[in-house]
């Protein structure tokens, strides 16, 4: 019998923003006040249990005290492109919805038993510079077929080498960002989609004012209609489904405002938060809170 303590998906681990020009977008995010890790090219197995090979995509990450963000783009079109061009054909912005787990194999087994098309664990690796020299960050991923989870590339991630990612030297951000708190996704029928994610996470959604919210052990995942997205957040969805916005907690909202103003980044104040539009962040709307 599967150990329920190891087959749980209970963390908002990270979200990846797929971009047309990784180098340009990195500069955009530095203007927003994020400290980015150096360029890191991906490698991984193209089939479950297969050999790890070099890929043509790379990333730069924004490591937070809780969770992280990832900018991802193709830097070598001659190698496997991780289907990034297909995602960019829909829109530039958030396309990877990554949730944390402690045992990828157990999660894959549970999801398959519940009727999802989980087909085992995929290995992923990338080289990182650390204070001790080059090291290889390794992960186990449990992916589901895109037709089952059309909201993005939905995956459960098991970190095998977390210390290589969360390095102190990259975790202090001029805008004060400290935590990835929420991911908001726009869908046509959130009640139906919420039922699917209830099975995925193994917890019920909380329905509140046309939002369906999953409160995970770390972070929250929120589903909304295009109308609610427009009314509540003033965001126009270019299509559905659409991973629309990320909520980031900062040390001081006033300091965040001062930094953005200094860098001439437009934002709007919404109660106890400030919102930076997607046009200023490679397709991802940011909502900063304190």
Backbone torsions as a table, in degrees:
resi	resn	phi	psi	omega
1	UNK	NA	136.2	-178.3
2	UNK	-66.3	135.2	177.4
3	UNK	-73.1	115.2	-176.7
4	UNK	-63.4	-18.9	179.7
5	UNK	-76.8	-17.6	-177.3
6	UNK	-109.9	-8.3	-178.4
7	UNK	-105.3	19.8	-176.9
8	UNK	-90.2	140.1	170.9
9	UNK	-111.5	105.3	-167.7
10	UNK	-139.3	18.0	-177.5
11	UNK	-135.6	135.9	166.3
12	UNK	-81.2	97.5	-171.2
13	UNK	-78.3	-56.3	177.7
14	UNK	-163.0	167.5	173.3
15	UNK	-129.6	140.4	-179.3
16	UNK	-111.2	129.8	175.6
17	UNK	-97.7	114.4	178.1
18	UNK	-86.3	131.8	-171.2
19	UNK	-128.9	155.6	179.0
20	UNK	-74.5	-36.0	-177.7
21	UNK	-133.1	104.0	-174.3
22	UNK	-63.9	-40.6	-177.7
23	UNK	-67.5	-42.9	178.7
24	UNK	-66.1	-42.7	-178.5
25	UNK	-66.2	-31.8	176.0
26	UNK	-61.6	-40.7	178.0
27	UNK	-65.0	-37.3	177.6
28	UNK	-61.4	-42.8	-178.2
29	UNK	-73.7	-29.4	173.2
30	UNK	-66.5	-36.6	176.2
31	UNK	-63.9	-29.8	177.1
32	UNK	-76.9	-9.3	176.9
33	UNK	100.6	18.5	178.4
34	UNK	-98.0	141.3	171.3
35	UNK	-91.0	124.2	-175.8
36	UNK	-106.3	146.3	174.0
37	UNK	-74.4	161.9	177.5
38	UNK	-63.8	162.9	177.9
39	UNK	-58.4	135.3	179.6
40	UNK	-137.6	121.5	-177.7
41	UNK	-88.3	139.6	-177.2
42	UNK	-81.1	154.2	165.4
43	UNK	-145.0	156.8	-178.0
44	UNK	-178.1	175.0	177.0
45	UNK	-85.6	134.4	179.5
46	UNK	-85.4	-11.5	174.5
47	UNK	-135.9	154.2	179.2
48	UNK	-56.6	125.5	179.0
49	UNK	78.6	2.6	-178.5
50	UNK	-79.1	177.2	179.0
51	UNK	-70.7	149.0	176.6
52	UNK	-82.9	127.0	-179.8
53	UNK	-127.7	160.2	179.2
54	UNK	-70.3	136.8	177.1
55	UNK	-106.7	168.2	-179.3
56	UNK	-93.6	3.4	-179.9
57	UNK	-107.3	159.7	-179.7
58	UNK	-146.0	171.8	177.9
59	UNK	-142.4	167.2	163.8
60	UNK	-133.4	134.6	-171.2
61	UNK	-113.0	157.1	174.5
62	UNK	-117.0	99.7	-174.7
63	UNK	-86.6	125.5	-179.9
64	UNK	-112.1	166.5	176.7
65	UNK	-63.1	-28.4	174.9
66	UNK	-130.5	113.6	179.5
67	UNK	74.5	-173.4	176.5
68	UNK	-161.6	169.1	175.9
69	UNK	-116.7	154.5	-178.1
70	UNK	-134.9	128.5	167.8
71	UNK	-97.5	128.1	-174.7
72	UNK	-132.3	135.8	177.1
73	UNK	-155.5	169.2	178.8
74	UNK	-87.5	128.7	177.4
75	UNK	-115.4	-13.0	176.7
76	UNK	-140.4	96.2	-176.4
77	UNK	-68.7	-6.6	178.6
78	UNK	-82.3	-12.1	179.5
79	UNK	-109.5	173.1	180.0
80	UNK	-52.9	125.8	-172.4
81	UNK	-95.5	5.2	177.2
82	UNK	59.8	22.1	179.0
83	UNK	61.7	19.9	179.9
84	UNK	-60.2	-42.6	178.6
85	UNK	-57.6	-32.5	178.7
86	UNK	-66.5	-40.1	177.5
87	UNK	-67.4	-42.8	-178.4
88	UNK	-66.1	-25.2	176.6
89	UNK	-64.2	-25.2	176.7
90	UNK	-82.4	-50.9	176.1
91	UNK	-174.4	154.8	171.2
92	UNK	-85.5	127.7	-178.0
93	UNK	155.6	-153.1	-174.2
94	UNK	-74.7	123.4	179.2
95	UNK	-132.4	-17.7	178.4
96	UNK	-108.9	123.3	178.0
97	UNK	-111.5	102.0	-171.5
98	UNK	-109.6	125.9	-178.6
99	UNK	-117.9	142.9	-172.5
100	UNK	-86.2	147.6	173.9
101	UNK	-145.0	165.8	-178.9
102	UNK	-100.1	-17.1	-177.7
103	UNK	-148.6	98.7	-177.0
104	UNK	-59.5	-38.9	-178.4
105	UNK	-63.7	-42.4	178.7
106	UNK	-66.2	-38.5	178.8
107	UNK	-65.2	-44.2	179.2
108	UNK	-60.4	-40.4	179.6
109	UNK	-65.1	-43.9	179.9
110	UNK	-64.4	-46.9	-177.8
111	UNK	-62.5	-40.5	177.6
112	UNK	-62.9	-40.2	-179.9
113	UNK	-66.2	-27.1	-179.2
114	UNK	-91.0	5.0	173.7
115	UNK	101.0	-1.0	175.5
116	UNK	-76.8	159.0	-179.6
117	UNK	-87.0	39.8	177.0
118	UNK	-67.9	128.9	-176.1
119	UNK	-122.5	43.7	176.7
120	UNK	100.2	-167.7	-174.8
121	UNK	-108.0	133.9	176.1
122	UNK	-103.8	131.5	175.3
123	UNK	-84.1	143.5	176.2
124	UNK	-138.1	143.5	-179.9
125	UNK	-148.6	153.1	170.4
126	UNK	-154.5	147.8	-177.9
127	UNK	-79.0	136.6	179.8
128	UNK	-129.4	145.4	171.2
129	UNK	-84.9	127.7	176.9
130	UNK	-125.3	166.2	176.9
131	UNK	-58.2	-21.1	179.1
132	UNK	-95.4	4.4	-178.8
133	UNK	112.2	-174.4	-179.3
134	UNK	-66.3	133.1	176.0
135	UNK	-134.3	160.1	179.0
136	UNK	-105.3	115.4	174.2
137	UNK	-78.8	133.4	-176.2
138	UNK	-126.9	146.0	-176.8
139	UNK	-142.1	154.1	166.1
140	UNK	-111.9	129.3	-178.2
141	UNK	-116.3	140.0	171.7
142	UNK	-116.5	108.5	-178.3
143	UNK	-104.5	154.6	175.2
144	UNK	-118.2	153.0	-179.7
145	UNK	-57.2	140.0	-177.3
146	UNK	-59.1	-29.2	179.2
147	UNK	-70.3	-21.7	177.4
148	UNK	-83.5	-32.7	-177.8
149	UNK	-130.0	73.2	-174.2
150	UNK	-73.4	-2.4	-178.8
151	UNK	-69.2	-13.2	-179.5
152	UNK	158.6	-170.1	171.7
153	UNK	-81.8	95.8	-176.5
154	UNK	-88.4	125.6	-178.5
155	UNK	-145.3	153.1	170.6
156	UNK	-102.7	132.7	-174.7
157	UNK	-120.9	131.4	174.1
158	UNK	-109.4	116.3	179.9
159	UNK	-82.1	122.1	178.5
160	UNK	-94.2	-22.3	-177.2
161	UNK	-137.3	59.6	-173.5
162	UNK	-61.4	-31.4	-177.8
163	UNK	-63.7	-26.5	177.9
164	UNK	-71.6	-27.9	-179.3
165	UNK	-84.6	-52.4	-174.6
166	UNK	-85.9	78.3	178.5
167	UNK	-94.9	134.1	-175.5
168	UNK	-54.8	-35.2	-174.0
169	UNK	-67.7	-15.0	-179.8
170	UNK	-109.6	6.8	-171.5
171	UNK	-105.8	7.1	174.5
172	UNK	-108.2	120.6	-173.5
173	UNK	-115.4	133.4	-179.7
174	UNK	-55.8	-27.4	178.3
175	UNK	-85.8	0.1	176.5
176	UNK	84.1	7.9	-176.0
177	UNK	-62.8	135.2	-179.7
178	UNK	-131.8	-18.2	-174.0
179	UNK	-153.8	139.5	168.6
180	UNK	-87.4	111.1	-171.3
181	UNK	-103.3	-28.6	-172.2
182	UNK	-158.0	144.8	174.1
183	UNK	-124.1	125.5	-176.8
184	UNK	-111.5	125.8	-177.7
185	UNK	-122.9	133.1	179.9
186	UNK	-94.7	129.0	179.7
187	UNK	-138.4	161.6	-178.4
188	UNK	-74.2	-39.3	-175.3
189	UNK	-130.3	79.0	-173.8
190	UNK	-61.2	-30.3	-180.0
191	UNK	-63.9	-44.1	178.7
192	UNK	-67.7	-43.1	179.3
193	UNK	-64.6	-38.7	178.8
194	UNK	-60.7	-37.7	178.5
195	UNK	-61.4	-38.4	178.8
196	UNK	-66.4	-42.4	-180.0
197	UNK	-73.3	-24.6	173.0
198	UNK	-61.5	-38.2	176.6
199	UNK	-70.7	-38.9	-179.0
200	UNK	-64.8	-50.2	-178.5
201	UNK	-81.6	-30.9	-175.3
202	UNK	83.8	19.2	177.1
203	UNK	-136.3	156.0	179.5
204	UNK	-78.5	153.4	172.9
205	UNK	-84.7	149.7	174.9
206	UNK	-103.5	120.4	-177.5
207	UNK	-92.2	122.4	-178.6
208	UNK	-145.1	114.6	173.8
209	UNK	48.4	55.9	177.0
210	UNK	67.2	17.0	171.0
211	UNK	-117.8	142.2	174.3
212	UNK	-113.4	115.5	-169.1
213	UNK	-116.5	132.1	172.0
214	UNK	-107.9	117.9	177.0
215	UNK	-96.2	106.1	-178.3
216	UNK	-88.8	173.3	177.1
217	UNK	-58.8	-31.7	176.3
218	UNK	-140.3	112.4	178.3
219	UNK	89.8	171.0	-178.8
220	UNK	-132.8	148.6	178.2
221	UNK	-122.0	126.3	-170.5
222	UNK	-126.5	136.6	176.2
223	UNK	-113.0	138.8	-178.6
224	UNK	-147.3	156.8	173.8
225	UNK	-82.1	166.4	177.4
226	UNK	-62.1	-36.8	178.8
227	UNK	-64.7	-43.7	178.4
228	UNK	-66.3	-39.5	178.3
229	UNK	-60.2	-41.9	-179.6
230	UNK	-69.7	-45.0	-174.9
231	UNK	-72.9	-42.7	-174.2
232	UNK	-86.1	-33.5	-173.5
233	UNK	-121.2	-0.9	-178.6
234	UNK	56.6	37.8	178.9
235	UNK	-111.2	129.2	175.4
236	UNK	-95.5	118.6	179.9
237	UNK	-76.3	123.3	179.4
238	UNK	-70.8	-21.0	179.1
239	UNK	-166.4	173.1	172.0
240	UNK	-133.5	145.0	-5.3
241	UNK	-68.7	158.8	-174.1
242	UNK	-148.9	114.5	174.7
243	UNK	-76.9	105.8	-161.2
244	UNK	-94.9	-43.8	-166.4
245	UNK	-149.3	154.7	176.8
246	UNK	-125.1	132.4	176.0
247	UNK	-100.1	125.9	-176.2
248	UNK	-120.6	126.9	175.5
249	UNK	-85.9	137.4	179.6
250	UNK	-119.8	164.5	178.5
251	UNK	-69.0	-36.8	-178.0
252	UNK	-150.9	116.8	-179.7
253	UNK	-65.0	-35.6	177.8
254	UNK	-62.3	-42.3	178.4
255	UNK	-66.2	-36.6	176.7
256	UNK	-63.0	-44.4	177.6
257	UNK	-59.3	-44.7	-179.3
258	UNK	-61.7	-41.2	-179.6
259	UNK	-65.7	-46.6	-178.9
260	UNK	-63.4	-40.5	178.5
261	UNK	-63.3	-42.5	178.8
262	UNK	-60.1	-35.8	-178.5
263	UNK	-93.8	10.2	177.6
264	UNK	58.4	37.1	176.2
265	UNK	-92.4	119.7	179.7
266	UNK	-70.5	144.3	176.4
267	UNK	-153.7	163.6	174.9
268	UNK	-121.5	146.2	176.9
269	UNK	-92.0	131.5	-179.9
270	UNK	-132.3	87.2	-179.2
271	UNK	66.9	-121.8	-179.2
272	UNK	-96.6	37.0	-180.0
273	UNK	-151.1	163.0	170.7
274	UNK	-126.9	146.7	-173.1
275	UNK	-124.6	127.3	176.2
276	UNK	-102.6	126.1	-174.5
277	UNK	-70.0	157.9	-177.4
278	UNK	-59.1	-31.0	-179.0
279	UNK	-63.3	-20.0	-179.9
280	UNK	-96.7	0.1	-173.3
281	UNK	-143.6	42.5	175.3
282	UNK	54.3	39.4	173.3
283	UNK	96.2	-3.9	-178.4
284	UNK	-110.6	123.3	174.6
285	UNK	-79.2	134.8	177.8
286	UNK	-112.9	132.9	175.1
287	UNK	-117.0	111.5	-179.1
288	UNK	-94.4	133.0	177.4
289	UNK	-127.7	171.9	179.1
290	UNK	-118.2	NA	NA
